[in-house]
Amino acid sequence: MSALGPVEAHKRDCLARWMLSKKTDESIRRWLKKLPEQYQVDMRQRLNTEREKQKRRRYGDRHNTRTNGPGKNIHQQRTGRHYRYNPQGYNPCA
């Protein structure tokens, strides 16, 4: 795809952020199918980039890690609610 101008690139980034905040994943998929192929590829890339940025803002470097220590997931670490260690995995009913 030819290089976009800075104004058009900014508009598409803003559109990607808006879509992620307001629309469901299924409605985004349906919308992408209606677009021309080059625009589809570009918007998929922008949506994925914006989703990664959101994860990094929300979780920092922990967004790719599965757990934060034995038996503690990200939610437990953020809320300070640590359940007793369960070797089979996280179980709030244990």
FENUR-V28182 format. One record per backbone hydrogen bond with DSSP energy under -0.5 kcal/mol. NH is the residue of the N-H (numbers start at 1). CO is the residue of the C=O. If there is no record, write none. Layout:
# FENUR-V28182
NH,CO + NH,CO
This chain:
# FENUR-V28182
9,5 + 10,6 + 11,7 + 12,8 + 13,9 + 14,10 + 15,11 + 16,12 + 17,13 + 18,14 + 19,15 + 20,16 + 21,17 + 22,18 + 23,19 + 28,24 + 29,25 + 30,26 + 31,27 + 32,28 + 33,29 + 34,30 + 34,31 + 35,32 + 40,36 + 41,37 + 42,38 + 43,39 + 44,40 + 45,41 + 46,42 + 47,43 + 48,44 + 49,45 + 50,46 + 51,47 + 52,48 + 53,49 + 54,50 + 55,51 + 56,52 + 57,53 + 58,54 + 59,55 + 60,56 + 62,59 + 63,60 + 64,61 + 65,62 + 68,72 + 71,69 + 72,69 + 73,71 + 77,73 + 78,74 + 79,75 + 80,76 + 81,76 + 82,80 + 83,81 + 89,86 + 94,91
